Amino acid sequence: MSFSAFARRVRDPALPHQRRVSALRSCVQLYRPVGFEATLSFLEELAGPFRRDEAALLRALEQLAASRRLRHEDLQRYAAERRTAKQLGHRTPRRADRNPDLGPAIWYGAAQRAALHALGYWRRSRLPELLAGNDPGAREIGDSVSACLAGGGPLTVEQHRLLDDAVQQVRQRVGGRLYEENARAYFRGRDLLRVAALVRDAATPECARAAPRARGENDGPQGIAAHTEGAKPA
């Protein structure tokens, strides 16, 4: 079923509340900008206890749908930009060009706040397990999460440098034959890159998003996370 079909079920007062909540979860399965569980958690922060309150459930759906609409509008803008570029002879996007298709999922309309929430969720749930692997770069990524959450987002120049170096180490491991050699370590590295991408989004103030960010960061943690999340290498 489509997002719209599940959304109609969420709005249907004739259905039992738990079935409507289940329909919202299905909407999140189809659009989960900061991951499934973190998206549900963020919706509860935005809308209230939707699992037991109808008004909160409808608010949660509208928050999710509004973010999804903004993403679709961005994709349409990008498609128009690419059509114009092709007419000018630029048929292949440059690495420095923005590309919302390849960039990591962000919560359109509240990217920084959602990323901070997701980082808090990761720290409570999965991050200790990821750091226990003691992989190269893992400790530095963990430190960047702590610094980001402690400061409400912004990182210093040095903290950004340390994060970049850590991401490079993880990328080198994930980009080789790690999946064939050690699938568990591969998925741990993939998740560390996803966390690093969230740190980048959490460290970027909303005012800096007035113009779409360049998605040439595909060589950084965001691009790697976008290509590796939920899939093994080809």
Salt bridges, closest charged atoms under 4 A:
GLU44 OE1 - ARG51 NH1 2.78
GLU45 OE2 - ARG113 NE 2.97
GLU45 OE1 - HIS117 ND1 2.62
GLU54 OE2 - ARG20 NH1 3.01
GLU62 OE2 - ARG69 NH2 2.57
ASP74 OD1 - ARG77 NH2 3.47
ASP74 OD1 - ARG98 NH1 2.92
GLU81 OE1 - ARG98 NE 3.33
ASP97 OD1 - ARG94 NH2 2.99
GLU129 OE1 - ARG126 NE 3.46
ASP135 OD1 - ARG173 NH2 3.56
ASP135 OD2 - ARG188 NE 2.62
GLU140 OE2 - ARG139 NH2 3.07
ASP143 OD2 - ARG139 NH1 3.40
GLU158 OE2 - ARG161 NH2 2.54
ASP164 OD1 - ARG200 NH2 1.92
ASP165 OD2 - ARG161 NH1 2.80
ASP191 OD2 - ARG126 NH2 3.07
ASP191 OD1 - ARG190 NH2 2.95
ASP201 OD1 - ARG209 NH1 3.54
ASP201 OD1 - ARG213 NH2 2.63
GLU206 OE1 - ARG209 NE 3.73
ASP219 OD2 - ARG95 NH1 2.97
GLU229 OE1 - ARG194 NE 3.84
